[in-house]
């Protein structure tokens, strides 16, 4: 279990090869520590027994260790933290509307006052361009906060429910109550947004919260500690920085809910840790998000939107980025040319020197992507790009044509600036290709064919779907964001965040009036007939039973 933070070095869905026996043995022996090795540049995982360590080596560890080494945070300290927060929660402090609003207002103020600090941290961690950082992280977080401030009072109102004739006279409602003390484990690719957005939802629902940001974005992680201390109620909202020991200690505790953003493999480990305490989870994972492109489209607009949904999105390091394209053989050359023009329009002639594109997060991520690109059956499929600079951690936007399905680049989530294009004779053939892979977090389609849109929606199962655009559906607060099967479980955003961190409690109110003897023994034939009529809900049968005209058989 201690493997969680190290796996985040490859985080949001990078390939770490867990054998079933490794995971099973590790879970049986409790949460294990990870031993970092320094003599390899790509992750290696070995099977282990209850007395051994799960060993993962990752060169990126070396680059961030000095920045994330903090005071030791062991199990006893984690246990004390949870107990302190439980005490605050049990006091009722976080339940009030006033407390929730005050924290949201503080977050809103923080976003206004610390914009420069946030964008600077994001540039330090990922070389994110200012505008990309502002739009994808700060502005999106502001939108979530503003929406919550506007809607929270209504969300907190009990939902009235109709009652039946069998409970007359009565009223009923669904009351949203906070779960308690919740844990949010964030990731590095959007380290600010994916930390704050779930925390906003947890606060809206009235919970105490612990945030564990990713150590792979150390500047943002440190900034979050500073900002939370300065702006938020630290008696109920905490940040725990660190790597292996901290994550290990946190996962050993009993939480009332855990929201984890990362890979499916690590999601299984988090879920297993939560299962020990019967803790519910929201898992925001990922997968290979397809984009099916028809020929009857506005090609220039389509190309721009794909470029934006791939390379302008953290250089493809995003769970919702377009992972691969499927189009017809006849249309592929025109699409490739349009994408080349779109890349030049957005990033200039020299793509490797563009200041409008993020870099790869670490050497280990860089090595993984290069390995995908240099595979024997892949390297000769490059039609655009392919350049790389390890010193600058940059890989040029790369397009590949008709990569075999049995290659690693087509089996695992790419999570980088590489974009395979698969060609088919008819677009309907794309369904089988998509269905041959785990269900994606998002599926994209570009077409003006209404029938194709309808067929795609009905035939392709995915966490979400966007027609004729990429990524932008996440800005709609009324839409849930979440996966299905391998791409995740549960959802959040807007009211779905509030609901995700709430328990929906059923409540019925009755007075002492209208107490009918028919529900109590002894059960005479007349009572049985009346009860059966009442249960049926048929008014005529009830009247007949009351006046003795019922033909219902009784025993």
C-alpha positions as CSV (number, residue, x, y, z in Angstrom):
1,X,0.0,0.0,0.0
2,X,2.9,2.3,0.7
3,X,3.5,2.1,-3.0
4,X,0.9,4.8,-3.7
5,X,3.1,7.8,-3.6
6,X,5.9,6.3,-5.6
7,X,3.5,5.1,-8.2
8,X,2.4,8.7,-8.4
9,X,5.8,9.4,-9.9
10,X,4.3,7.9,-13.1
11,X,1.0,9.1,-12.0
12,X,-2.2,9.6,-13.7
13,X,-2.2,6.2,-15.3
14,X,1.4,5.5,-16.1
15,X,2.3,1.8,-16.6
16,X,3.4,0.1,-13.5
17,X,3.3,-3.7,-13.9
18,X,1.7,-5.2,-10.8
19,X,1.2,-8.9,-10.8
20,X,-1.9,-10.2,-9.1
21,X,0.2,-12.1,-6.7
22,X,2.1,-9.0,-5.7
23,X,-1.0,-6.9,-5.0
24,X,-2.7,-9.8,-3.2
25,X,0.3,-10.6,-1.0
26,X,0.9,-7.0,-0.3
27,X,-2.7,-6.4,0.9
28,X,-2.6,-9.5,3.1
29,X,0.5,-8.3,4.8
30,X,-0.9,-4.8,5.3
31,X,0.3,-1.5,3.8
32,X,3.9,-2.0,2.6
33,X,6.8,0.4,2.5
34,X,8.4,1.1,-0.9
35,X,12.1,0.9,-1.2
36,X,13.4,3.4,-3.7
37,X,16.2,2.1,-5.9
38,X,18.5,4.5,-7.7
39,X,20.3,2.4,-10.3
40,X,17.5,2.1,-12.8
41,X,15.7,4.7,-14.9
42,X,12.4,3.0,-15.5
43,X,10.0,1.5,-13.0
44,X,10.4,-2.1,-12.0
45,X,8.1,-4.0,-9.7
46,X,9.0,-7.4,-8.2
47,X,6.7,-9.9,-6.5
48,X,7.1,-9.8,-2.7
49,X,6.1,-11.7,0.3
50,X,4.8,-10.5,3.6
51,X,8.3,-9.9,4.9
52,X,9.7,-8.2,1.8
53,X,9.3,-4.8,0.2
54,X,7.6,-3.8,-3.0
55,X,10.5,-2.3,-4.9
56,X,9.9,0.4,-7.4
57,X,12.7,2.3,-8.9
58,X,12.1,5.6,-10.6
59,X,14.7,8.2,-11.5
60,X,12.2,11.0,-11.0
61,X,12.4,10.2,-7.3
62,X,15.9,11.6,-7.2
63,X,14.8,14.9,-8.6
64,X,12.1,15.5,-6.0
65,X,13.3,13.7,-2.9
66,X,15.1,16.7,-1.4
67,X,12.0,18.9,-2.0
68,X,9.5,16.6,-0.5
69,X,11.4,15.2,2.5
70,X,9.5,16.5,5.4
71,X,9.3,15.7,9.1
72,X,8.4,12.1,9.5
73,X,4.6,11.5,9.5
74,X,4.0,8.0,11.0
75,X,0.9,6.0,11.8
76,X,0.4,7.4,15.3
77,X,0.6,10.9,14.1
78,X,-1.9,10.2,11.3
79,X,-4.2,8.5,13.8
80,X,-4.0,11.6,16.0
81,X,-4.8,13.8,13.1
82,X,-7.9,11.9,12.2
83,X,-9.1,11.9,15.8
84,X,-8.6,15.6,16.1
85,X,-10.6,16.2,12.9
86,X,-13.3,13.8,14.1
87,X,-13.6,15.8,17.3
88,X,-14.0,19.0,15.3
89,X,-16.6,17.4,13.0
90,X,-18.5,15.9,16.0
91,X,-18.7,19.4,17.5
92,X,-20.9,20.4,14.6
93,X,-18.6,23.2,13.5
94,X,-18.4,22.1,9.8
95,X,-22.1,21.4,9.5
96,X,-23.4,25.0,9.5
97,X,-24.2,26.8,6.3
98,X,-22.2,29.8,7.6
99,X,-19.0,27.8,8.1
100,X,-19.2,26.2,4.7
101,X,-19.8,29.6,3.0
102,X,-17.0,31.2,4.9
103,X,-14.5,28.6,3.7
104,X,-15.7,28.9,0.1
105,X,-15.4,32.7,0.3
106,X,-11.9,32.3,1.6
107,X,-11.0,30.0,-1.3
108,X,-12.4,32.5,-3.7
109,X,-10.4,35.3,-2.1
110,X,-7.3,33.1,-2.2
111,X,-7.7,32.5,-5.9
112,X,-7.9,36.3,-6.6
113,X,-5.0,37.3,-4.4
114,X,-2.6,34.5,-5.1
115,X,-3.0,34.0,-8.9
116,X,0.7,34.9,-9.5
117,X,2.0,32.5,-6.9
118,X,-0.2,29.7,-8.3
119,X,0.8,30.2,-11.9
120,X,4.5,30.4,-10.9
121,X,4.3,27.1,-9.0
122,X,2.6,25.4,-11.9
123,X,5.3,26.7,-14.3
124,X,8.0,25.5,-11.9
125,X,6.5,22.0,-11.7
126,X,5.3,21.5,-15.3
127,X,6.4,24.6,-17.3
128,X,2.8,25.3,-17.8
129,X,2.2,28.5,-19.9
130,X,0.5,31.3,-18.0
131,X,-2.7,31.2,-20.0
132,X,-3.0,27.4,-19.9
133,X,-2.4,27.4,-16.1
134,X,-4.9,30.2,-15.6
135,X,-7.7,28.7,-17.7
136,X,-7.3,25.0,-16.8
137,X,-6.5,25.4,-13.1
138,X,-7.3,28.8,-11.6
139,X,-10.3,29.8,-13.7
140,X,-11.8,26.3,-13.5
141,X,-11.4,26.3,-9.8
142,X,-12.9,29.7,-9.5
143,X,-15.9,28.5,-11.5
144,X,-16.4,25.5,-9.2
145,X,-16.2,27.8,-6.1
146,X,-18.6,30.5,-7.6
147,X,-21.1,27.8,-8.6
148,X,-21.0,26.3,-5.1
149,X,-21.5,29.7,-3.4
150,X,-24.5,30.4,-5.6
151,X,-26.2,27.0,-5.1
152,X,-25.1,25.7,-1.7
153,X,-28.2,26.8,0.2
154,X,-30.5,25.0,-2.3
155,X,-28.3,21.9,-2.2
156,X,-28.5,21.8,1.6
157,X,-32.3,22.0,1.6
158,X,-34.0,18.6,2.3
159,X,-35.6,17.1,-0.8
160,X,-39.3,16.5,-0.3
161,X,-40.7,13.0,-1.2
162,X,-44.2,11.9,-1.8
163,X,-45.6,9.4,0.7
164,X,-48.0,6.5,0.1
165,X,-51.5,5.9,1.3
166,X,-50.3,3.2,3.7
167,X,-48.4,5.9,5.7
168,X,-51.1,8.5,5.6
169,X,-51.0,11.0,7.3
170,X,-47.2,11.5,6.9
171,X,-44.5,13.6,5.2
172,X,-41.0,12.5,4.0
173,X,-37.8,14.0,2.9
174,X,-34.2,13.2,2.0
175,X,-31.7,15.0,4.2
176,X,-28.1,15.5,2.9
177,X,-25.8,15.0,5.9
178,X,-21.9,15.2,5.8
179,X,-20.0,12.0,6.0
180,X,-17.4,13.1,8.5
181,X,-13.6,13.2,7.9
182,X,-12.6,12.6,4.3
183,X,-9.3,12.1,2.5
184,X,-8.5,13.6,-0.9
185,X,-5.4,12.2,-2.7
186,X,-4.5,14.4,-5.6
187,X,-2.2,14.1,-8.6
188,X,0.5,16.0,-10.4
189,X,-0.8,16.8,-13.9
190,X,-3.3,19.4,-12.7
191,X,-2.0,19.7,-9.2
192,X,-4.0,22.8,-8.2
193,X,-7.3,22.1,-9.8
194,X,-7.4,18.4,-8.9
195,X,-6.6,19.3,-5.3
196,X,-9.0,22.2,-4.8
197,X,-12.0,21.0,-6.8
198,X,-12.7,17.9,-4.6
199,X,-11.9,19.9,-1.4
200,X,-14.5,22.4,-2.4
201,X,-17.1,19.6,-2.8
202,X,-16.1,18.1,0.6
203,X,-16.4,21.5,2.3
204,X,-19.8,22.1,0.6
205,X,-21.1,18.9,2.1
206,X,-19.9,19.9,5.6
207,X,-17.0,17.6,6.1
208,X,-13.6,17.9,7.7
209,X,-10.9,17.3,5.0
210,X,-7.3,16.1,4.7
211,X,-5.6,16.8,1.3
212,X,-2.6,14.8,0.2
213,X,-1.2,16.6,-2.8
214,X,1.3,14.9,-5.2
215,X,4.9,15.1,-4.3
216,X,5.7,15.1,-8.0
217,X,4.5,18.7,-8.2
218,X,6.5,19.9,-5.2
219,X,6.2,23.6,-5.8
220,X,2.4,23.4,-6.0
221,X,2.3,21.0,-3.0
222,X,4.3,23.4,-0.8
223,X,2.2,26.3,-2.0
224,X,-1.0,24.5,-1.1
225,X,0.3,24.0,2.5
226,X,1.0,27.7,2.8
227,X,-2.3,28.8,1.2
228,X,-4.4,26.5,3.3
229,X,-2.8,27.7,6.5
230,X,-3.3,31.3,5.5
231,X,-6.8,31.2,4.2
232,X,-8.7,28.2,5.6
233,X,-9.9,26.9,8.9
234,X,-7.0,24.6,9.9
235,X,-8.9,23.0,12.7
236,X,-11.0,21.2,10.1
237,X,-9.0,21.4,6.8
238,X,-5.4,20.1,6.6
239,X,-2.8,19.3,4.1
240,X,-0.3,16.5,4.5
241,X,2.8,16.7,2.3
242,X,5.2,13.9,1.6
243,X,5.7,10.6,-0.2
244,X,5.9,7.0,1.0
245,X,5.6,7.2,4.8
246,X,2.9,9.9,4.7
247,X,0.7,8.1,2.2
248,X,1.2,4.8,4.0
249,X,0.2,6.3,7.3
250,X,-2.9,8.1,5.8
251,X,-4.1,4.9,4.0
252,X,-3.9,2.9,7.3
253,X,-6.5,5.2,8.9
254,X,-10.3,4.9,8.9
255,X,-11.8,7.6,6.7
256,X,-15.5,8.3,6.0
257,X,-14.7,8.7,2.3
258,X,-11.6,8.7,0.0
259,X,-11.4,10.5,-3.3
260,X,-8.4,9.4,-5.3
261,X,-7.2,10.7,-8.7
262,X,-4.7,8.5,-10.5
263,X,-4.1,5.2,-12.3
264,X,-6.4,2.2,-12.3
265,X,-3.7,0.0,-10.9
266,X,-3.2,2.3,-7.9
267,X,-6.9,2.8,-7.6
268,X,-7.2,-0.9,-6.9
269,X,-4.7,-0.5,-4.0
270,X,-6.5,2.5,-2.6
271,X,-9.8,0.6,-2.9
272,X,-8.4,-2.4,-1.1
273,X,-7.1,-0.2,1.7
274,X,-10.5,1.5,2.0
275,X,-12.3,-1.9,2.0
276,X,-10.5,-2.8,5.3
277,X,-12.6,-0.1,7.0
278,X,-15.6,-0.4,4.6
279,X,-14.8,3.1,3.5
280,X,-16.6,4.3,0.3
281,X,-14.4,5.7,-2.5
282,X,-14.6,7.9,-5.5
283,X,-11.9,6.8,-8.0
284,X,-11.1,9.2,-10.8
285,X,-8.9,7.2,-13.1
286,X,-8.5,7.4,-16.9
287,X,-7.9,5.2,-19.9
288,X,-7.5,5.5,-23.7
289,X,-9.9,8.2,-24.7
290,X,-10.8,7.8,-28.4
291,X,-11.8,10.5,-30.9
292,X,-13.8,9.2,-34.0
293,X,-13.5,11.7,-36.9
294,X,-16.0,11.6,-39.7
295,X,-15.4,13.2,-43.1
296,X,-18.4,15.5,-43.2
297,X,-17.1,18.1,-40.7
298,X,-15.5,21.5,-40.5
299,X,-12.0,20.2,-40.8
300,X,-10.2,23.3,-39.7
301,X,-12.3,23.7,-36.5
302,X,-12.0,20.0,-35.8
303,X,-8.2,20.1,-36.1
304,X,-7.9,23.1,-33.8
305,X,-10.2,21.4,-31.2
306,X,-8.2,18.2,-31.3
307,X,-4.9,20.1,-31.0
308,X,-6.3,21.9,-28.0
309,X,-7.7,18.7,-26.5
310,X,-4.3,17.0,-26.8
311,X,-1.2,19.2,-26.9
312,X,-2.5,22.4,-25.3
313,X,-3.7,20.2,-22.4
314,X,-0.6,19.8,-20.4
315,X,1.2,18.3,-23.4
316,X,-1.2,15.4,-23.5
317,X,-0.6,14.6,-19.8
318,X,-4.3,14.5,-18.9
319,X,-6.8,11.8,-18.3
320,X,-9.3,13.5,-20.6
321,X,-6.8,14.1,-23.5
322,X,-7.5,12.6,-26.9
323,X,-5.5,9.3,-26.7
324,X,-6.0,8.1,-30.3
325,X,-8.0,8.9,-33.4
326,X,-10.1,6.6,-35.6
327,X,-11.0,7.8,-39.1
328,X,-11.4,6.4,-42.6
329,X,-8.4,5.5,-44.8
330,X,-9.5,8.0,-47.4
331,X,-9.9,10.9,-45.0
332,X,-6.7,10.3,-42.9
333,X,-4.3,12.3,-45.2
334,X,-6.5,15.4,-45.1
335,X,-6.9,15.1,-41.3
336,X,-3.1,14.7,-40.8
337,X,-2.5,17.8,-42.9
338,X,-5.1,19.8,-41.0
339,X,-3.5,18.7,-37.7
340,X,-0.1,19.8,-38.9
341,X,-1.5,23.2,-39.8
342,X,-3.3,23.4,-36.5
343,X,0.0,22.7,-34.6
344,X,1.8,25.4,-36.5
345,X,-1.0,27.8,-35.9
346,X,-1.0,27.2,-32.2
347,X,2.7,26.5,-31.4
348,X,4.7,28.0,-34.3
349,X,7.1,26.5,-36.7
350,X,9.5,25.1,-34.1
351,X,7.3,23.0,-31.9
352,X,10.2,22.0,-29.6
353,X,10.8,25.6,-28.6
354,X,7.2,26.6,-28.1
355,X,6.5,28.5,-24.9
356,X,2.8,27.6,-25.2
357,X,3.2,24.0,-24.4
358,X,4.0,22.3,-21.1
359,X,7.0,20.0,-20.6
360,X,7.0,16.3,-19.6
361,X,6.8,16.1,-15.8
362,X,9.9,13.9,-15.1
363,X,12.7,11.9,-16.6
364,X,10.9,8.7,-15.8
365,X,7.8,9.9,-17.7
366,X,10.0,11.0,-20.6
367,X,11.7,7.6,-20.7
368,X,8.4,5.8,-20.7
369,X,7.1,7.9,-23.6
370,X,10.3,7.5,-25.6
371,X,10.1,3.7,-25.1
372,X,6.6,3.7,-26.5
373,X,7.7,5.7,-29.5
374,X,10.8,3.6,-30.2
375,X,9.1,0.2,-30.2
376,X,10.0,-1.7,-33.3
377,X,6.5,-1.7,-34.8
378,X,5.9,1.9,-33.9
379,X,9.0,4.0,-34.8
380,X,8.4,3.7,-38.5
381,X,4.8,4.9,-38.2
382,X,5.6,8.5,-37.3
383,X,4.3,10.9,-39.8
384,X,4.6,14.2,-37.8
385,X,7.1,15.0,-35.1
386,X,9.1,12.5,-33.1
387,X,11.8,14.9,-31.9
388,X,12.8,14.8,-28.3
389,X,15.1,16.6,-25.9
390,X,15.8,14.8,-22.6
391,X,17.6,17.7,-21.0
392,X,14.6,19.9,-21.5
393,X,12.1,17.1,-20.9
394,X,10.3,17.9,-24.2
395,X,8.9,15.7,-26.9
396,X,7.5,17.3,-30.0
397,X,3.8,16.8,-30.8
398,X,3.9,13.4,-32.6
399,X,1.3,11.9,-34.9
400,X,1.6,8.2,-35.9
401,X,-0.4,6.4,-38.6
402,X,-1.9,2.9,-38.3
403,X,0.1,1.6,-35.4
404,X,-0.6,-2.1,-34.8
405,X,-3.1,-2.8,-32.0
406,X,-0.7,-5.2,-30.2
407,X,1.9,-2.5,-29.5
408,X,2.2,-0.9,-26.1
409,X,1.2,2.5,-27.3
410,X,-2.2,1.1,-28.3
411,X,-2.6,-1.0,-25.1
412,X,-1.8,1.5,-22.4
413,X,-2.9,5.1,-21.8
414,X,-0.3,7.3,-23.5
415,X,-0.5,10.3,-21.2
416,X,1.8,12.4,-23.4
417,X,2.1,14.3,-26.7
418,X,1.9,11.1,-28.9
419,X,-1.2,10.7,-31.0
420,X,-1.8,7.5,-33.1
421,X,-4.4,7.6,-35.9
422,X,-6.1,4.3,-36.8
423,X,-7.8,4.0,-40.1
424,X,-10.8,1.9,-41.0
425,X,-12.9,1.4,-44.2
426,X,-16.2,2.5,-42.4
427,X,-16.5,4.5,-39.2
428,X,-18.8,1.8,-37.8
429,X,-15.8,-0.4,-37.5
430,X,-14.5,2.0,-34.9
431,X,-17.0,0.6,-32.4
432,X,-15.2,-2.8,-32.2
433,X,-11.8,-1.1,-31.7
434,X,-13.1,1.0,-28.9
435,X,-14.9,-1.9,-27.2
436,X,-11.8,-4.0,-27.4
437,X,-10.2,-1.8,-24.8
438,X,-11.3,-0.9,-21.2
439,X,-14.0,1.7,-21.0
440,X,-12.5,5.2,-21.4
441,X,-13.1,8.2,-19.2
442,X,-14.2,10.2,-22.2
443,X,-15.2,9.3,-25.8
444,X,-15.1,12.0,-28.5
445,X,-16.9,12.1,-31.9
446,X,-16.7,14.7,-34.7
447,X,-19.5,14.5,-37.2
448,X,-22.5,16.3,-38.7
449,X,-24.4,13.0,-39.1
450,X,-27.2,12.9,-36.6
451,X,-27.6,9.1,-36.9
452,X,-24.0,8.5,-36.2
453,X,-24.2,10.8,-33.2
454,X,-27.1,8.7,-31.9
455,X,-25.4,5.4,-32.6
456,X,-22.2,6.5,-30.9
457,X,-24.0,7.6,-27.8
458,X,-25.9,4.4,-27.6
459,X,-23.1,2.0,-28.5
460,X,-20.1,3.4,-26.8
461,X,-19.8,3.1,-23.0
462,X,-17.6,5.7,-21.4
463,X,-17.5,7.9,-18.3
464,X,-18.5,10.9,-20.4
465,X,-18.9,11.9,-24.0
466,X,-18.3,15.1,-26.1
467,X,-19.6,15.5,-29.6
468,X,-17.7,17.9,-32.0
469,X,-15.4,19.2,-29.3
470,X,-12.8,18.1,-26.7
471,X,-12.5,18.7,-23.0
472,X,-14.9,21.6,-22.8
473,X,-17.8,19.5,-21.4
474,X,-16.0,19.6,-18.1
475,X,-16.9,23.2,-17.7
476,X,-20.6,22.4,-17.5
477,X,-21.4,22.2,-13.7
478,X,-24.6,20.2,-14.3
479,X,-22.7,17.3,-15.8
480,X,-21.0,14.7,-13.6
481,X,-17.3,14.0,-14.1
482,X,-16.4,10.4,-13.5
483,X,-15.5,7.1,-15.1
484,X,-16.9,3.6,-15.5
485,X,-15.2,0.3,-14.8
486,X,-11.4,0.8,-15.4
487,X,-11.8,4.5,-15.8
488,X,-13.2,5.0,-12.3
489,X,-16.2,4.9,-10.1
490,X,-18.3,7.7,-8.6
491,X,-18.3,11.2,-9.9
492,X,-18.0,14.9,-8.8
493,X,-18.3,18.5,-10.1
494,X,-21.0,20.8,-9.1
495,X,-23.8,19.2,-7.1
496,X,-22.3,15.8,-7.9
497,X,-19.4,16.9,-5.6
498,X,-21.9,17.8,-2.9
499,X,-23.7,14.5,-3.3
500,X,-20.5,12.5,-3.5
501,X,-19.4,13.7,0.0
502,X,-22.9,13.5,1.5
503,X,-25.1,10.7,2.9
504,X,-28.6,10.8,1.7
505,X,-30.7,10.1,4.8
506,X,-34.3,9.0,4.4
507,X,-36.6,10.7,7.0
508,X,-40.4,10.2,7.5
509,X,-42.5,12.2,9.9
510,X,-45.8,11.0,11.4
511,X,-48.0,12.3,14.1
512,X,-49.9,10.2,16.7
513,X,-53.2,10.8,14.8
514,X,-54.7,8.4,12.3
515,X,-53.5,5.3,14.1
516,X,-55.4,2.4,12.4
517,X,-56.0,-0.8,14.3
518,X,-55.9,-2.7,11.1
519,X,-52.1,-2.9,11.2
520,X,-52.0,-4.6,14.6
521,X,-52.8,-8.2,15.5
522,X,-55.1,-10.1,15.8
523,X,-55.4,-10.3,12.0
524,X,-59.1,-10.9,11.4
525,X,-60.4,-11.7,7.9
526,X,-61.8,-8.2,7.7
527,X,-58.4,-6.7,8.6
528,X,-56.7,-8.9,6.1
529,X,-59.0,-7.8,3.3
530,X,-58.5,-4.2,4.2
531,X,-54.7,-4.5,4.5
532,X,-54.5,-6.2,1.0
533,X,-56.6,-3.4,-0.4
534,X,-54.5,-0.7,1.2
535,X,-51.3,-2.3,-0.1
536,X,-52.7,-2.5,-3.6
537,X,-53.2,1.3,-3.6
538,X,-56.5,0.8,-5.5
539,X,-59.1,3.3,-4.1
540,X,-62.1,1.2,-5.2
541,X,-60.8,-1.9,-3.5
542,X,-60.1,0.0,-0.3
543,X,-63.7,1.4,-0.3
544,X,-65.1,-2.1,-1.0
545,X,-63.0,-3.6,1.8
546,X,-64.2,-0.9,4.3
547,X,-67.9,-1.6,3.5
548,X,-67.4,-5.3,3.4
549,X,-67.9,-5.9,-0.3
550,X,-64.3,-7.1,-1.0
551,X,-64.0,-10.4,-2.9
552,X,-60.3,-10.9,-1.8
553,X,-59.6,-14.4,-0.5
554,X,-58.3,-14.6,3.0
555,X,-56.8,-17.5,5.0
